[in-house]
Amino acid sequence: MKKLVITLLLAASCVVPVWADTISTDKSDFAQVSTVIDDAVYDIRYYSSYNFTGKRINGYKAPRAYMTKKALAALAKAAEDLRQQGYRILIWDTYRPQKAVDNFVAWINNPNDPGDKSFYPTLEKSNLLEGNYIMAKSGHSRGSTVDLTIIKKDGGFVDMGGTFDLFSEISHPDYKKISKKQKKNREILRKAMEKAGFQGIDSEWWHFTLKDEPYKDTYFNFDVE
């Protein structure tokens, strides 16, 4: 019996605990992008109704952009690199409250609210969650992810071959059926972001996360205000 008890205790000691993600409202390690990058331009889509839901998103009480201080310092390096090439950055989204992500999921699960179909022209709304176009947990809520593009220093348009939040293969960074100029423009953005320490994803050319993000398991839920 004593041998059995010892065996069970040894087995229990080998179990690796699984820790749940942390939800936090502590914004002390965040800063507003405009305090560091003074020439950035903003089009905060989730503060407006111009997004796939057709409505302003929960948690966006002002058209402002926040990031962790570490990620913002890296973004400033990318912005300087792009500035030297004749561009400015235009930001669509940075930190995103968890309540905003919950808003996305609730919209997907509401069969009576189609939102703006132009953002998912070839998909059923239910496919957005099943196909990982929208996640129940987003890296944006960890505070070190940014959705952005480049514009000319004078504010002129730069053609990237597709628009923000278009749920389509057109948005894939390596999509082949765009012009050489559009591919080059995507590459300019990607190279500057990677040089500054960010990494992209294979489904959205505009989405980048700091590789060494400071809060890998923490999802923040304070309002953007």
N, C-alpha and C positions, 0 to 999 in steps of 0.2 A: 504493500500500500504506500509506504514511504517513497519507494522508487517511482511509483506512478505519479505521486504528487510532484516530485522533483522534475520528472519528465514534462508534466503539464506546465509547470512554471517556466521551464526553459523554452518551451514552444511559445508561450505567451510573450516572453521577452523578445522573440524574434519577429513579432508582428510590427510592421511599420505603420505608424498612425497616419491617417488621412485627414488633413486639415482643410476645413472649408475656406473658401475665399472670404476675405474681410471686406465689409462695407463700411466706408468712413465718410464723415462730413468735415474732416479736418482739411482746411484749405491753406494752411500756413506755409506749405512748401510749393505753392503755386504762385504764378505771376501773370499779369496780363501781357499779351504779346506786344502791345503798343508801347509798353514801358521800356522795351529793349530794342525793338525793330520799328523805327519811326516812319519808314516809308512803305510799310505793308498796307495792302488794300484788303477790305473785308466785304464778303457777301455771305453773311451767316444765314444759311438757308433754313435752318431749323427754328430760327426766330421769326421767319416769315411763313407764309402759306405756300411758297414756291418750293415744294418738296413732294415726295411721292405720296404723302398722306393728304396733301391739300390743306393742311392746317398747321398752325404754330404748335411746336412740340413742347411737352411738359418740361419744366426746368430751365427753359430759355426765356429769361425775363429782360434781357438786354442783348443787343447785337455785338457782343464782346467775345474775345477769344482768350482762353487761359490755358496754360500748360505748366507742367512741373518745371521748376527752375532749371534743372539739369537739361531737360529736353529743349527748353527755350534757348539756353545758351548754345546748344548744338544747332538749332534752327537759325540763330543769328549768324553762325558761320556759313550755313548754306545760303542765306540771304545775301551775305557779303560776296560770296563766290558768284552768285547770279548777278549781283549788282555790277561786278566787274565785267560781266558779259553783256551788260546793257538791259537787264531785266529787273523787275520787282516781283515780289510774291503776292499772290491773291489767295486769301484763306477762306475756305468754305466752312470748315469745322475743325476744332481742336479737342479740348476736353469736352466730354459729353456726359451729363449726369446719368446715373443708372436709371433714374425715373424716366428719362427720355427713351432709353432702350426699352424699358417696360412699355412705354407708350407705343413704340413701333410694333412690339409683339401683340399688344391688345388690338391694334389696328388690323394686323394680319388676320387675327382670329375673329374679326367682326365681318361677317359675310355681307352686311348691308352697307359697307363703306368702301367703295372702290378706290378712293383717293384720286390721284392723278395718274391715269393709265399711261401717259406719255413717258413715264420713267420706267415702265416695264411693259413695253408694247407687244412683246412676243411671249410673255409668260402669264400664267395664272397667279393671282395674288398669293395663294397658298404655297406656291413654289418658292417664294422669296425666303421663307424660313427653312423649308426642306432642302433647298439648294445652297444654303449658307450665304445667300446674298445679304441677309440680315441675321444677326446672331443675338441670342438671348443675353449673352455677355459680350461686350465690345471692348477692344483694346483702348478705344477712345476714353472709356470711363476710368482707365488707369492713369490718364493724364499726360501720356508721352507720345501720343499719336496725332497726326495732322493730316487733313485733306486740303490739298492746295494745288495751284497751278502757277504759271508765270505769265506776266504781261510785260509789254515794253515799258521802258522808263517813263515815256510820255503818256502811259495809260492805254496804249494801243493793244488790240487783240492779238493773241498768239494762238494759232490753230493747232489743237492737240488731237484732232480727229475724233472727237467725242466729248460729251459734256459730263459734268459731275452727277453721280448717282444714277447713271443710265445702267440699268440692270440688263446687261447684254455682253456678248463676247467682244463687241466693239471696244468695251472698256478694258479688256485685257491688255496689259502693257506690251505684249508681243503680238498683238493682232496684226495680221499681214495685209489686210485689204484697206490700208490707208496710204496716203501719199508719202514719198520720201521726206518731204518737208515736215509733215506731221510726225513721222517716226523720229526725225532729228529733234524736234521740239520736245517730245517725250523723253528722249535720251538726255537732253540738256538738263531737264529737271531731275531725272533719276540719278545722273552722275553727281550732281551737286549735293543731293540729299545723302547719297551713299558715302560720299567723301566726308560729310559732316557727322556720319555715324548712324544714319537711319537705314532701315531696310524696307523694301516694298512688299507687296503681295501680288499673286499672279492673276487676280481678278479685277483690280482697280489701279489704273495708272497714277491716280492722284493721292493714294493712301500710303503713308510712311510712318513707321514706328521706330523710336530710338532703340537700337540693339541692346544697349545696356540700360534699359529703363529702370528707374529706382523702385517702382511699386509693381512688381510682376504678379502679385496675388491680391492686390487691393483695388477695389472698385469704389470710386468716390461718388457721392450723391448730393453734393451741395449745388445750389442753383447758379446758373450763369447770370449775373446781375451787375 
